[in-house]
Amino acid sequence: MAPGVKSDLDDIQHAGTRKQADAALAMFSEKYGAKYPKGVTCLIKDQEAMLAFFDFPAEHWGHLRTSNPIESVFATVRHRTVRTKGALSQKTAKLMVFTLIQAASKKWLRLKGRNQLPKVIEGTQFNDGVEATDDAENRAA
């Protein structure tokens, strides 16, 4: 990978607003489109999904941009199940996996901005991490 590609990808993912992220993606596409056409095509095709975190509270962005919590849980389970070398029945394997996940959950960090969860569940709109307010409400107040 060419030097600077990772940095340019980080500029897209860690932009402050969707507009800045779109501009960073356009710059990335222009800069690396000739050398990495399949990668750039994939990024452009999946642009909406990749930048969907802008539609959630800014406090949640760090959690949404990583798959580490999922990977950490399954790494623990995989590590233990490999060590048992098939000595388990299907029933005991399920019980062991359940117990391992319960034990791992005690070390999970709380979600930042968890007070925003009810708004997310209700379908409140967020623009660039900030709750969108209706102009009619602003005029009435």
C-alpha positions as CSV (number, residue, x, y, z in Angstrom):
1,M,0.0,0.0,0.0
2,A,1.3,3.4,-0.9
3,P,2.4,5.7,1.9
4,G,-0.4,8.0,2.9
5,V,-3.3,5.8,1.8
6,K,-4.2,4.9,5.3
7,S,-4.0,8.5,6.4
8,D,-6.3,9.5,3.5
9,L,-8.7,6.8,4.4
10,D,-8.7,8.0,8.1
11,D,-9.5,11.5,6.8
12,I,-12.7,10.1,5.4
13,Q,-13.7,8.1,8.4
14,H,-12.8,10.7,11.0
15,A,-14.1,13.8,9.3
16,G,-16.1,16.2,11.5
17,T,-19.1,16.4,9.1
18,R,-20.6,14.4,6.3
19,K,-19.8,17.2,3.9
20,Q,-16.1,17.0,4.9
21,A,-16.2,13.2,4.6
22,D,-17.7,13.4,1.1
23,A,-15.0,15.9,0.1
24,A,-12.3,13.6,1.6
25,L,-13.7,10.7,-0.4
26,A,-13.8,12.7,-3.6
27,M,-10.1,13.6,-3.0
28,F,-9.2,10.0,-2.2
29,S,-11.0,8.9,-5.4
30,E,-9.2,11.4,-7.5
31,K,-5.8,10.6,-5.9
32,Y,-6.0,6.8,-5.9
33,G,-8.6,6.0,-8.6
34,A,-6.0,5.1,-11.2
35,K,-3.8,2.9,-9.0
36,Y,-6.6,1.2,-6.9
37,P,-9.7,1.3,-9.2
38,K,-11.5,-1.7,-7.5
39,G,-11.0,-0.3,-4.0
40,V,-12.2,3.2,-5.0
41,T,-15.2,1.8,-6.8
42,C,-16.1,-0.2,-3.6
43,L,-15.8,2.8,-1.4
44,I,-18.0,4.9,-3.7
45,K,-20.5,2.1,-4.0
46,D,-20.8,1.7,-0.2
47,Q,-20.4,5.4,0.6
48,E,-23.9,5.7,2.3
49,A,-23.3,2.7,4.5
50,M,-19.7,3.7,5.3
51,L,-20.9,7.2,6.4
52,A,-24.1,6.2,8.1
53,F,-22.7,6.9,11.5
54,F,-23.2,10.7,10.8
55,D,-26.9,10.0,11.3
56,F,-26.3,9.0,14.9
57,P,-25.3,11.1,18.0
58,A,-21.7,12.1,17.9
59,E,-21.1,10.4,21.2
60,H,-21.8,7.1,19.5
61,W,-19.4,7.5,16.6
62,G,-16.4,5.8,18.2
63,H,-18.5,2.8,19.0
64,L,-20.0,2.6,15.5
65,R,-16.7,2.9,13.7
66,T,-15.2,-0.2,15.3
67,S,-16.0,-3.9,15.3
68,N,-13.5,-4.5,18.2
69,P,-16.2,-5.4,20.8
70,I,-17.6,-8.1,18.6
71,E,-14.1,-9.4,17.7
72,S,-13.0,-9.5,21.4
73,V,-16.0,-11.6,22.5
74,F,-15.6,-14.1,19.7
75,A,-11.8,-14.2,20.2
76,T,-12.4,-15.3,23.8
77,V,-14.9,-18.0,22.7
78,R,-12.7,-19.2,19.9
79,H,-9.7,-19.4,22.2
80,R,-11.5,-21.6,24.7
81,T,-13.3,-23.8,22.2
82,V,-10.1,-24.6,20.3
83,R,-8.5,-25.6,23.6
84,T,-11.2,-28.2,24.3
85,K,-10.5,-30.0,21.0
86,G,-14.0,-31.3,20.4
87,A,-14.4,-32.9,23.8
88,L,-17.8,-31.2,24.1
89,S,-21.3,-32.3,23.1
90,Q,-23.4,-29.7,21.3
91,K,-25.3,-29.0,24.5
92,T,-22.2,-28.4,26.7
93,A,-20.5,-26.3,23.9
94,K,-23.5,-24.0,23.9
95,L,-23.4,-23.7,27.6
96,M,-19.7,-23.0,27.6
97,V,-20.1,-20.3,24.9
98,F,-23.0,-18.7,26.8
99,T,-20.9,-18.7,30.1
100,L,-17.9,-17.2,28.3
101,I,-19.9,-14.4,26.8
102,Q,-21.6,-13.7,30.1
103,A,-18.1,-13.5,31.8
104,A,-16.8,-11.3,29.0
105,S,-19.8,-8.9,29.2
106,K,-18.8,-7.9,32.8
107,K,-15.7,-6.2,31.3
108,W,-17.6,-4.3,28.5
109,L,-17.4,-0.5,28.6
110,R,-20.6,1.4,28.8
111,L,-21.8,3.2,25.7
112,K,-20.8,6.8,25.6
113,G,-23.9,9.0,25.2
114,R,-26.2,6.3,26.4
115,N,-28.7,9.0,27.4
116,Q,-29.2,9.5,23.6
117,L,-30.4,5.9,23.1
118,P,-34.1,6.6,23.7
119,K,-33.9,9.3,21.0
120,V,-32.2,6.9,18.6
121,I,-34.8,4.2,19.3
122,E,-37.7,6.7,18.8
123,G,-36.2,7.6,15.4
124,T,-35.0,11.1,16.2
125,Q,-33.0,12.5,13.2
126,F,-29.4,13.5,13.8
127,N,-27.3,15.5,11.3
128,D,-23.5,15.3,11.7
129,G,-24.0,13.9,15.2
130,V,-26.3,16.8,16.4
131,E,-30.0,16.3,16.9
132,A,-31.9,17.8,14.0
133,T,-34.5,20.4,15.1
134,D,-37.6,21.3,13.1
135,D,-37.6,25.0,11.9
136,A,-41.3,25.2,12.8
137,E,-40.5,24.4,16.4
138,N,-37.8,27.0,16.5
139,R,-40.1,29.7,15.1
140,A,-42.8,28.8,17.7
141,A,-40.4,29.1,20.6
